[in-house]
Amino acid sequence: MSLTDGQTTASVAPVAGPVNPAALTVAQAARMLGVGEQAVRDHIAAGAPTGVGETINLVAYAAWLNRQLKDRDAD
């Protein structure tokens, strides 16, 4: 993606309708965080908290990620 020429190369479709940060899909969370969906799926497999239907609460997910970084830095 280029910010200098006024054009972008990203092919991210905008999210239609309101987004509930307490119940994001994997795709929505990945788009919001600027990571691939597989990264979010890997985090879920590693224990990231999810809700019904594998929804993601953005605040709980951020807290989990922070805890993972803190634990990693303590090693």
C-alpha positions as CSV (number, residue, x, y, z in Angstrom):
1,M,0.0,0.0,0.0
2,S,1.4,3.4,-0.9
3,L,0.4,6.6,0.8
4,T,2.4,8.8,-1.4
5,D,0.7,8.4,-4.8
6,G,-2.9,8.5,-3.6
7,Q,-3.6,5.0,-4.6
8,T,-3.6,1.9,-2.5
9,T,-2.7,-1.7,-3.4
10,A,-4.6,-3.3,-0.5
11,S,-7.6,-5.3,-1.5
12,V,-9.5,-5.2,1.8
13,A,-13.3,-4.9,1.4
14,P,-15.0,-2.5,3.8
15,V,-17.1,-4.1,6.5
16,A,-20.8,-3.6,5.8
17,G,-22.9,-2.4,8.7
18,P,-21.9,-1.9,12.3
19,V,-19.2,-4.1,13.9
20,N,-19.5,-5.3,17.5
21,P,-16.0,-5.2,19.1
22,A,-17.3,-7.7,21.7
23,A,-18.2,-10.3,19.0
24,L,-15.9,-10.1,16.0
25,T,-15.5,-12.8,13.5
26,V,-12.0,-14.1,12.8
27,A,-12.0,-12.1,9.5
28,Q,-13.1,-8.9,11.2
29,A,-10.5,-9.2,14.0
30,A,-7.8,-9.9,11.4
31,R,-8.8,-6.8,9.3
32,M,-9.0,-4.6,12.4
33,L,-5.6,-5.6,13.6
34,G,-3.9,-5.7,10.2
35,V,-2.9,-9.3,10.4
36,G,-3.8,-12.4,8.4
37,E,-6.8,-14.6,9.4
38,Q,-4.4,-17.5,10.0
39,A,-2.6,-15.5,12.7
40,V,-5.8,-15.0,14.6
41,R,-6.7,-18.7,14.1
42,D,-3.3,-19.7,15.4
43,H,-3.9,-17.5,18.5
44,I,-7.2,-19.2,19.1
45,A,-5.6,-22.6,18.8
46,A,-3.0,-21.4,21.4
47,G,-5.7,-20.4,23.8
48,A,-7.0,-17.0,22.9
49,P,-10.4,-16.5,24.4
50,T,-13.4,-16.9,22.1
51,G,-17.2,-16.7,22.5
52,V,-20.1,-18.5,21.0
53,G,-19.4,-19.4,17.4
54,E,-15.7,-18.6,17.8
55,T,-16.4,-14.9,18.1
56,I,-13.7,-12.7,19.5
57,N,-14.0,-9.9,22.1
58,L,-11.5,-7.4,21.1
59,V,-10.7,-6.3,24.6
60,A,-10.3,-9.9,25.9
61,Y,-8.2,-10.7,22.9
62,A,-5.9,-7.7,23.4
63,A,-5.5,-8.6,27.1
64,W,-4.6,-12.2,26.1
65,L,-2.1,-11.0,23.6
66,N,-0.6,-8.6,26.1
67,R,-0.3,-11.5,28.7
68,Q,1.4,-13.7,26.1
69,L,4.0,-11.0,25.4
70,K,4.6,-10.4,29.1
71,D,5.0,-14.1,29.7
72,R,7.4,-14.4,26.8
73,D,9.5,-11.5,28.0
74,A,9.7,-13.0,31.5
75,D,11.3,-16.2,30.1
